[in-house]
Amino acid sequence: MNNQGVAISKLISELVLAKQVERYEAWLVEINDEMMRFDGFVSLDIIRPRDENHLEYLILIRFDSEVTLKAWE
């Protein structure tokens, strides 16, 4: 199967220690800026934790094809 022309998404889940949240948030800003310049990048969505006792961030990254996603990885 050839997925070269099919948009693709990747979901990343990360647990962050409470003492690292400020640093992680700063990193998210940096990575978002870098991602926007990457060939084939479509969008990046961040779902922040709702529970301060379970600091799980979900990051949804979209690329225009599987090829560009693999190049990013």
N, CA and C atoms as a LAMMPS dump frame, in Angstrom:
ITEM: TIMESTEP
0
ITEM: NUMBER OF ATOMS
219
ITEM: BOX BOUNDS ff ff ff
-5.0000000000000000e+02 5.0000000000000000e+02
-5.0000000000000000e+02 5.0000000000000000e+02
-5.0000000000000000e+02 5.0000000000000000e+02
ITEM: ATOMS id mol type element x y z
1 1 1 N 0.84 -1.194 0
2 1 2 C 0 0 0
3 1 3 C 0.881 1.251 0
4 2 1 N 0.569 2.22 -0.828
5 2 2 C 1.351 3.437 -0.964
6 2 3 C 0.618 4.581 -0.261
7 3 1 N 1.221 5.115 0.804
8 3 2 C 0.603 6.201 1.569
9 3 3 C 1.305 7.532 1.348
10 4 1 N 2.038 7.669 0.267
11 4 2 C 2.828 8.874 0.078
12 4 3 C 1.991 10.141 -0.046
13 5 1 N 0.769 10.053 -0.565
14 5 2 C -0.038 11.247 -0.732
15 5 3 C -1.138 11.395 0.295
16 6 1 N -1.102 10.59 1.353
17 6 2 C -2.163 10.597 2.36
18 6 3 C -1.657 11.306 3.612
19 7 1 N -2.416 12.307 4.074
20 7 2 C -2.034 12.995 5.304
21 7 3 C -2.015 11.994 6.45
22 8 1 N -1.12 12.216 7.401
23 8 2 C -0.948 11.274 8.503
24 8 3 C -0.732 12.039 9.804
25 9 1 N -1.189 11.441 10.896
26 9 2 C -1.044 12.052 12.218
27 9 3 C -0.276 11.122 13.138
28 10 1 N 0.371 11.724 14.116
29 10 2 C 1.075 10.96 15.153
30 10 3 C 0.661 11.541 16.493
31 11 1 N 0.257 10.663 17.404
32 11 2 C -0.128 11.086 18.745
33 11 3 C 0.984 10.692 19.71
34 12 1 N 1.446 11.669 20.465
35 12 2 C 2.503 11.456 21.446
36 12 3 C 1.93 11.758 22.819
37 13 1 N 2.147 10.855 23.752
38 13 2 C 1.705 11.026 25.131
39 13 3 C 2.929 11.111 26.021
40 14 1 N 2.992 12.146 26.851
41 14 2 C 4.133 12.298 27.746
42 14 3 C 3.657 12.682 29.139
43 15 1 N 4.189 11.993 30.13
44 15 2 C 3.931 12.336 31.524
45 15 3 C 5.064 13.236 31.999
46 16 1 N 4.689 14.34 32.638
47 16 2 C 5.667 15.334 33.056
48 16 3 C 5.616 15.47 34.577
49 17 1 N 6.778 15.512 35.187
50 17 2 C 6.841 15.746 36.629
51 17 3 C 6.4 17.173 36.932
52 18 1 N 5.717 17.368 38.044
53 18 2 C 5.215 18.698 38.414
54 18 3 C 6.329 19.739 38.428
55 19 1 N 7.5 19.361 38.907
56 19 2 C 8.604 20.323 38.982
57 19 3 C 9.19 20.652 37.606
58 20 1 N 8.794 19.913 36.569
59 20 2 C 9.319 20.126 35.219
60 20 3 C 8.317 20.796 34.269
61 21 1 N 7.12 21.111 34.75
62 21 2 C 6.074 21.64 33.867
63 21 3 C 6.499 22.935 33.186
64 22 1 N 7.073 23.866 33.926
65 22 2 C 7.475 25.154 33.331
66 22 3 C 8.518 24.936 32.227
67 23 1 N 9.48 24.087 32.483
68 23 2 C 10.514 23.783 31.484
69 23 3 C 9.908 23.069 30.271
70 24 1 N 8.978 22.151 30.522
71 24 2 C 8.332 21.419 29.432
72 24 3 C 7.502 22.362 28.561
73 25 1 N 6.781 23.274 29.19
74 25 2 C 5.989 24.258 28.442
75 25 3 C 6.892 25.112 27.549
76 26 1 N 8.055 25.498 28.044
77 26 2 C 9 26.28 27.237
78 26 3 C 9.485 25.453 26.056
79 27 1 N 9.752 24.172 26.284
80 27 2 C 10.171 23.279 25.205
81 27 3 C 9.081 23.155 24.147
82 28 1 N 7.811 23.092 24.583
83 28 2 C 6.706 23.002 23.625
84 28 3 C 6.678 24.196 22.68
85 29 1 N 6.952 25.371 23.193
86 29 2 C 6.997 26.572 22.35
87 29 3 C 8.113 26.432 21.324
88 30 1 N 9.278 25.987 21.766
89 30 2 C 10.413 25.814 20.852
90 30 3 C 10.116 24.787 19.768
91 31 1 N 9.581 23.638 20.165
92 31 2 C 9.337 22.573 19.191
93 31 3 C 8.248 22.989 18.205
94 32 1 N 7.267 23.736 18.667
95 32 2 C 6.216 24.218 17.773
96 32 3 C 6.814 25.139 16.715
97 33 1 N 7.7 26.037 17.123
98 33 2 C 8.355 26.949 16.171
99 33 3 C 9.187 26.171 15.148
100 34 1 N 9.903 25.155 15.617
101 34 2 C 10.725 24.348 14.711
102 34 3 C 9.863 23.516 13.762
103 35 1 N 8.788 22.973 14.268
104 35 2 C 7.911 22.121 13.452
105 35 3 C 7.317 22.901 12.279
106 36 1 N 6.982 24.157 12.498
107 36 2 C 6.356 24.957 11.443
108 36 3 C 7.275 25.125 10.23
109 37 1 N 8.573 24.97 10.423
110 37 2 C 9.529 25.116 9.323
111 37 3 C 9.856 23.782 8.651
112 38 1 N 9.351 22.688 9.192
113 38 2 C 9.695 21.37 8.672
114 38 3 C 8.863 21.042 7.438
115 39 1 N 9.512 20.528 6.395
116 39 2 C 8.841 20.182 5.148
117 39 3 C 7.726 19.165 5.39
118 40 1 N 6.535 19.469 4.912
119 40 2 C 5.413 18.554 5.025
120 40 3 C 4.586 18.718 6.288
121 41 1 N 5.029 19.571 7.209
122 41 2 C 4.299 19.8 8.453
123 41 3 C 2.957 20.468 8.164
124 42 1 N 1.896 19.969 8.795
125 42 2 C 0.56 20.547 8.631
126 42 3 C 0.133 21.267 9.899
127 43 1 N 0.177 20.576 11.042
128 43 2 C -0.255 21.216 12.286
129 43 3 C 0.245 20.454 13.502
130 44 1 N 0.185 21.134 14.639
131 44 2 C 0.545 20.554 15.914
132 44 3 C -0.484 21.029 16.935
133 45 1 N -1.123 20.1 17.606
134 45 2 C -2.094 20.423 18.648
135 45 3 C -1.595 19.86 19.969
136 46 1 N -1.754 20.653 21.02
137 46 2 C -1.325 20.236 22.348
138 46 3 C -2.555 20.183 23.245
139 47 1 N -2.741 19.03 23.858
140 47 2 C -3.81 18.876 24.843
141 47 3 C -3.12 18.802 26.193
142 48 1 N -3.331 19.85 26.979
143 48 2 C -2.648 19.94 28.265
144 48 3 C -3.416 19.177 29.345
145 49 1 N -2.698 18.802 30.407
146 49 2 C -3.338 18.036 31.484
147 49 3 C -4.486 18.807 32.126
148 50 1 N -5.516 18.062 32.489
149 50 2 C -6.64 18.652 33.233
150 50 3 C -6.539 18.337 34.715
151 51 1 N -5.745 17.34 35.033
152 51 2 C -5.63 16.867 36.407
153 51 3 C -4.215 17.147 36.899
154 52 1 N -4.079 17.99 37.899
155 52 2 C -2.746 18.35 38.381
156 52 3 C -2.014 17.182 39.043
157 53 1 N -2.726 16.099 39.305
158 53 2 C -2.104 14.908 39.878
159 53 3 C -1.671 13.909 38.81
160 54 1 N -2.054 14.158 37.574
161 54 2 C -1.684 13.284 36.45
162 54 3 C -1.343 14.184 35.264
163 55 1 N -0.1 14.594 35.194
164 55 2 C 0.337 15.596 34.219
165 55 3 C 0.71 14.942 32.892
166 56 1 N -0.306 14.495 32.188
167 56 2 C -0.097 13.865 30.883
168 56 3 C -0.423 14.87 29.781
169 57 1 N 0.56 15.09 28.93
170 57 2 C 0.384 15.946 27.764
171 57 3 C 0.164 15.057 26.551
172 58 1 N -0.78 15.451 25.712
173 58 2 C -1.004 14.763 24.441
174 58 3 C -0.645 15.738 23.338
175 59 1 N 0.185 15.286 22.424
176 59 2 C 0.622 16.129 21.316
177 59 3 C 0.244 15.423 20.021
178 60 1 N -0.565 16.081 19.226
179 60 2 C -1.01 15.53 17.95
180 60 3 C -0.312 16.303 16.831
181 61 1 N 0.509 15.574 16.074
182 61 2 C 1.279 16.185 14.99
183 61 3 C 0.737 15.65 13.669
184 62 1 N 0.518 16.553 12.707
185 62 2 C 0.028 16.149 11.391
186 62 3 C 1.039 16.531 10.319
187 63 1 N 1.248 15.578 9.396
188 63 2 C 2.111 15.804 8.236
189 63 3 C 1.314 15.498 6.976
190 64 1 N 1.788 16.021 5.86
191 64 2 C 1.057 15.834 4.611
192 64 3 C 1.216 14.437 4.027
193 65 1 N 2.164 13.645 4.547
194 65 2 C 2.341 12.28 4.045
195 65 3 C 3.136 11.449 5.041
196 66 1 N 3.084 10.168 4.87
197 66 2 C 3.87 9.267 5.705
198 66 3 C 5.364 9.492 5.482
199 67 1 N 5.724 9.825 4.259
200 67 2 C 7.134 10.078 3.929
201 67 3 C 7.69 11.244 4.746
202 68 1 N 6.953 12.343 4.823
203 68 2 C 7.462 13.498 5.567
204 68 3 C 7.444 13.234 7.074
205 69 1 N 6.471 12.477 7.563
206 69 2 C 6.472 12.094 8.971
207 69 3 C 7.715 11.274 9.3
208 70 1 N 8.01 10.293 8.481
209 70 2 C 9.185 9.443 8.718
210 70 3 C 10.473 10.256 8.64
211 71 1 N 10.526 11.23 7.761
212 71 2 C 11.712 12.079 7.666
213 71 3 C 11.877 12.899 8.95
214 72 1 N 10.772 13.325 9.535
215 72 2 C 10.81 14.088 10.786
216 72 3 C 11.255 13.205 11.951
217 73 1 N 10.758 11.977 11.96
218 73 2 C 11.085 11.08 13.079
219 73 3 C 12.561 10.795 13.112
